[in-house]
């Protein structure tokens, strides 16, 4: 290896390290705050709605700005946009940490979500800019696997910080890390090419898309509390649909669109989009309910539940790196398809094992399969989109995929929530004699995993029997969710095996060699 190659390799590793550090901050911040909500309310006061916006504000703006941030970076430069995102995230973290009241904290969290969107939307394009071929696949595998680990340990970190210090340090700890990341970006990231003219940027399209994604994310986040068939939810989704139609109409007519719709004529990009959506639909959407099973139906503590979850996280992290290596020899379609096939087996195994009449440890094989399949499918799914577009458009591709990740998780949680609640409602109606109002209160409490609150609405002498019945209802509901998650994983495997094509991959790993006497692939 020449000195030039060694220097380029070293610089590429530095870019990977910087993107991992910066991305880890925002992934941790998605979940780390949830453990501190009681402490925040005790300190700052405020209504329940204000407390919920600490989570909702970050989630809505984070999802809303993904596509716009990725597309703008293609025109304005990845380094500057990435650094701008880190700076905004760091400053808003400081604002969160010193917030004097709940309203200020909510506003700072919304701004923090915008900064996080600009960081995440540019992380994968930065990696794609300095890596090619199998090296790129492996770098994205390392990045994605590390972020998965950060997401897994975030609640533990949050709990320790709250126990040892106070909730403000959940945000203030981001400040020195952000400053270090900015220094590394300033000194080590490759300079952006000359900036394109601002006059040609599709500002109207970017604005329409931000409003559309923001409204959809808000409706998905608030749908359970508002009611999925309530006027508020229907109006939010209706306005979002109108804005989306206006956005699509505009994108067909501008010279440099925020989202080039011609990308969706490439089968592999369509596959990457569908895989991104359905992967989060099944995995993130289903995760709420197997946790409810362990904690509410089986009565396990949060600590023991967290330890059991290591049966998912440990193999998921290991298989993420294995999947990166496998892309040197095998088609991503086969790796992703195999991963979702194993996920489907894990979902079926969990569906069978979620039964109060069986040992709780019978769930372990399903959890292990879920982790192996998720790790195997994860990293090649993430790299697929940027491997079918030129480097100059990787921001647009990354933004689209990240937006679909968020949509998939939100819609999956919503639809699975309806399935879960319906199963509980049916079993409560068969097993309890309650008025319509009391029935709804019991079902609402149980659907949130709060059996103790549900028992407030039944006679005292029946609480033992009713508790057992409600625990069984939660187990049945979680089993039903995981069964449908398995079905979705099978469908996603089929999408990968039928739509991902070698000829669409511009810089990915090669397909396996075909037999010499095989017919050539059509152009």
N, C-alpha and C positions, 0 to 999 in steps of 0.2 A: 504493500500500500504506500503510495507516494505521500510526501509531506502535505501536499494540497488536500488529498483525500482524507488524511488524518485530521487536518484542521476542520474540514467540512463536517466530518463525523462528530468531532468534539462540539462544534457549534450547534449541530442538530440535537445532540443530547442536552445541551444547555436550554435550547428552545423547549424540549420536552419537559425538562424539570420545571421551567418557569410556568408552562401551561398547566402542569399538574398542581403546582402550589396554588396558583391563582384560582383554578377551577375547584380545588378542594375546599377553599374558603366558602364559596357560594353553595356547594352541595351540602356541606355541614350546616350552613345557616338555614336550609330548608326545614330541617327537622330538629335542630338543636334547641330552638326556642320553645317548642311545645312543652318541654318538661318544666319550664320556668313560668308558665302562665299564672298559676296561683300566686307565686311570689310577686309577679309584676302587678297583679290586681291589688294585692295587699298593700303594696308600696305606693302605686300611683292612683288607685281607685279607678273610676270610670265604669261605664256600663258593660254588660256582657257583649254587646255589639262592638264596642271599642276594643274589647279584649280579642274578639274574633278577628278584627281587622289587622291585628299584629301578624297573623298567619295569612289571612286572605289578601291583604295589600301586597305583600311580597309575592305571593303566588300569581296574582292577576297580572301585575306589571312584568314579572319575569316571563310569563308565557306570551304576553302581548307584544313584546319588543324583540322576540327571537328572530323572526324572519327579516324585519326591517334592519336589525343590527347586522345580520349576516350579509344581506344584499348591499348595504351601504359600505361595508368593509371592502367589497370587491372594487368599489370606485374610490374610496377615500384612504385606503391603506389599512392593513391588518394591525400593524404595530401601533399606530396612533389610536385606532378604535379600541384595541385591546387595553392599552394603557389608560385611555379615557374611561373605560369600564371599571378598571381597578381603582382609579382615582375616585370615581363617583361612589363605588361600593365602600371604599375606605372612609371617605368623608361622611357618608350617610351612616356608616357603622358608628362613627364618633357621635353623630347626632342621636342615634338610638341610645348609646351608652349614657349620654348626659341629659336625655329627655326629661323635662320637668313634669310632664303630664301625659296621659294616654293619647291625646290627639297629636301631640308632637311626635310621639313614638310611632303612631300609625303613619304619619306623613313621611317620616324618615324611612320606615320600612318599605313604603311604595317606591321611594327613590332608590333604595338599596336593591330592589328587584330589577329596576331599569339597569343599574350598573352590572348586576349579575348577568342579565341577558346579553349585554355587550361583551362580557368576558367569555361566557360559554359559547356564544355564536361564533367567536373568533378563535377559540382554542383549537378545534379540529382543523380549520383552514390553515392556521399557523403551522401545525404539524405537517399537513399535506404540502405546504410550501417548501419544507426543507427535507422531506423524506419522499422516496419513490418506491414503487413496487412492493416487495415483501417487507422491506424495512419500514415502509409506511404502515402496512398492516400490523406489524409487531409493535410499532410505536403507539398506534391507536389502541391496541390491546392493552398495553401497559397503562396508558392514560385512563381508559374506561374501567379497567380492573381496579386501579387505585381509587377512582371516584366511587366505585361500588363499595370498597372498604371504608372510605370516609363516611358514606351514607349509613353504613351499618353501625359504626361506632359513635356516630354523632349524638344519639340520645344518652349514651354512657358518658361522653365528654360533658354534655350539658348537665347531667345529674351531678357529676363531680364538682363542676364549677359552682353550681347553685349551692351544693352542700358545704363547700369549702370557702366560698367567697360570697358573692351576691349576684343577682341576675344581670346587672349592668356589665359584668365582665364577659358575658356571652357575646356582647357586641364589641366591647373595648379591646378584646384580645385580637380582633381582626385588624386593628389599626397598625401595630408594629409589623404584623405579617404582611399587610398590604403595602406598607412603606418599603419593606425589603423587596417585595415583588416588583414594585415600581422601579426601584434602583436597578434590579437585575434586568428589567425590560429596557431601561434607558441605556444600559451599558452593554448588554449582550444580545438583544434581539436584532435581527437584520433590519436595516433601514428599509422603509417603504419606497417603492418606485415613485417617480414624479406623479403628483396627484392629478386625477382627471378634472375636467372643468365641472364646477358645481352646477352649471346651467343645465346640463343634460340629465341630472338626477331626478328620478321619479318621486318627488316629494309628496305629491297628492296620493299616489298609490301606496307609499309607505304609511302615510297618515291614515288612509282608509283601512289598511291591513291592521295597524295597531288598534284602531277602534274596534274592528271586527273581532280580533283575537281577544282583546280585553273584555268585550261584552260576553263572548262565549265562555271564557275562563271564569268570569264573575258568575254567570248563570250556573255553570257546573259546580262551582265552589259553594254557592248559596242555595242550590236547588233543593237539597234535603230539608233545610230549615224553612225555605219559602213555600215548599210543596212543588213537585215536578209539574203538576197541572195547574198551578196557581197563575193568576193573571200576570204577576210580576215576572215569573220565569218565562212564560210564553211571550210576553212583550220583549224581554231581553233577547231571547233567541230569535224572535221575529225581526227585530231591528238589525241584529247581527246578520241574518240571512239577506236582508235588503242591502246592507253595506257590502257583503261578500259579492253579491251580483254586480254591484257598481264597480267593485275592485276588479273582478274578472273582465268586465266590459272594457274598463280602462286599460288593463294590461295587454289587451290585444291590439291596442292602438298607439302605445307609446314606443319610442325607439329603444329605450333602455329600461325595461320594466323591472320593478322590484322583484317579481317572480316571473321568470320566463316560462310561460305555459307550454312551450314546445318541449320542455324537459319531460313532460308527461306523455310524450309520444315515444319515449325510450322505454322499452319494457323493463329493463333492469332498474331504472330510476323509479318507475311505478312500483316495482317489487320492493325497493328500499323504503318507499313511502308507506306502503301497506304493512310491511314488516315492522316498521317503527311504530305505527299506530297500534297494530294488534298485539305486538309484544308487550307494550305497556298496559294495554287493555287487560290482558290475561294476568301478567305478573304483578303489576302495581295494584290493579283493580282487585285482584284476588287476595293480596297480602293482608288487607284489613280483616278479612273474615277468618283466615286460619289463626291470626292472633286473637281474635274474639273467641274462637273455639277454645284455645288453650287457657285464656284468662277467665272467661265468663262461664263456659260450659264445664271446664275441668278444674277451675279454681286455682290455677297456678299463679304464683307471684310474678310481677314484671321481671324480676331478676332471673327466675327459672325459665320464664318464657324466652328471655333474651338468650340464655344459654342454649335452649333447644333450637333457636333460630340459627345458631352457629352451624347446625346441620345443613342449612341452606347456604350461608355466607361462605364457609370455608371451602367447600367444593366449587362454588361459583367463582371465587377469586382464582383458585388454582386452574380451573378449566378455561378461564378467560385467557390466561397466558398460553395454555396448550392450544387453544383455538387459533391464537395468533401464529404459532409455529406451524400448525396444520395447513394454513393458507399457502405455505410455500410449495405444497405438493397436491393439494386437493381443491376442487372448485368450491367457492364460497357457497354456492347453491346447495351442495351436498352437506357441508358443515352446518349451515344454518338449518337445513331440513332435518338433519340428524338431531340437532339441539332441540328443535321444537317437538320432534318425535319423543325425545326423552322427557321433555317438559310435560307432554300429554300423559305419558306413563306415570309421572310423578303426581299429576293432578288426579288421575284415576285412583292411584294408590291412596292419596289423602282422602278422596271422597269415600272410599271404602272404609278407611280407618277412623273417620270422624264419627264415633259412636260411643256414647257414655257407657255402653255395656262392655266395651273392650278396654284393654290397657292403653293408657295414653302413649306409651312407648311404641305401639304399633304404627304410629304416624311417622316414625323416623325414616323408614325406607322411602316413603313418598317425599319427605323433605329433602333427603339426599339426592334423589332423582331430580327434584325441582331445581336444586342448586347446580347439579352437573349440567342439566339441559340449559339452564339460564346462562351459565358461564360459556358453554360451547357455542350458543347462538349469538351471544351478546356482542363480542368484539367484531366478528365479521359483518354483523348487521350494521354496526356503527360506521364501519369504513366503506360500506358498499356505495353509499350516495356520493362521497367525494371521489370515488374511484371511477365514476362514469361521467365526470365533468372535467374540463380543463382546470388547471390550478387557479386561473383568473376568475372562475365562477364557483369555487369551492365554498365561499361564504354564503352564496345564495342557496346552494345545496344543503349545507350544514344548518342554515336557519330553517329551511323547510322541514328537515328531519327532526330538529329539536322541537319545533312547534308541534309536530305530529306526536312526538313523545309525550308532550304535555296534554294534548287532546286525548290521546289514547288512555292515559292514566285517569283523566277526569271523567271521560265517558264510561270507561270500564267500571270505575267506582260507583258511578250513578246507576248503570244498568244492573250491576251485581247487587247494588243496594236495594233495588226494587225486587229482584228475585229473592234476596235474603229476607226482606221485610214481608213479602207475600207468603213465604213458607211459614214464618213465625205467626203471621196473622191467621193463617188457616189452622195451625195447630192450637193456637190460643182460643179460637172460636169453637173448635171441637172439644177442648178440654176445660174451658172456663165458662161460667154463666155470668156474663157481665153486660152492663148497658153499653150502648154504642160508644158513648163518650169515654167510659172507663176502659173499654177494650182498646180504643185508639191510644190512650195514655200508656197502657201496659205494653202494647206493641212498640210504641215509640221508645220507651225506656229500654226494652229488651234489644231492639235493633241497634241501640248504642252500647250494648253490653252491660247496662246498669240494672241487674236483676233486683237489687235491693230497693231501688226506686219503684220498680214495677210491683213489688210485693206490698207497697203502701196502699194499693188499690184493691187488695183482696182481703177477705176475713182472716183474722189472726190465726184461727184454729186450722186453716188450710195452707199456711205458708210453706210448710215442709213439703207437702205434696206438690204444690204449685211450683216451688223452686225446682224440683226435679223435672217437672214437665217443661218448664221454660229452658232449663239447661239442655234438655233433649231437643227442644225446638231450635236452639242456637246451633247445636251439633248438626241437626238435619239441614238447617239453612246453609251452614258453612260447607257441608258435603255437597249440596246442590250447586253452590257457587263453584266449587273446585271441579265438579263434573263438567259444567259449562266452560270453565277455563280450559279444561283438557280438549274439549271440542274446538275451541278457538285456536289452540296450539296446533291441532291437526290441520286445520284450514290454513294456518300460517306456513306450516311445512310445505303444503301443496303449492302455495304461492311462490315460495322460494324455489322449489324444484321445477316449476313450469315457466316462470317469468325471468329468472336470472340467467343471462346469456353471456358467454365468453366475449363475443364480438362487441358488446357494449362497454367492457371494462377497458379504460384507457391506460390505467397504470396499476391495476391490481395484480394479484398472483395469477399464474396461468391455470387453465383447466388441466385436468389429468390428460396425459397423452392417450390418444385413441389408437385402436389396433390399426396396423398398417393396411389391412384390407377393408377397413371401414369406409363407408361413403363420406366424402368431405362434407363439412357443415356448410349449408347454403349461406351465401353472402347476405 
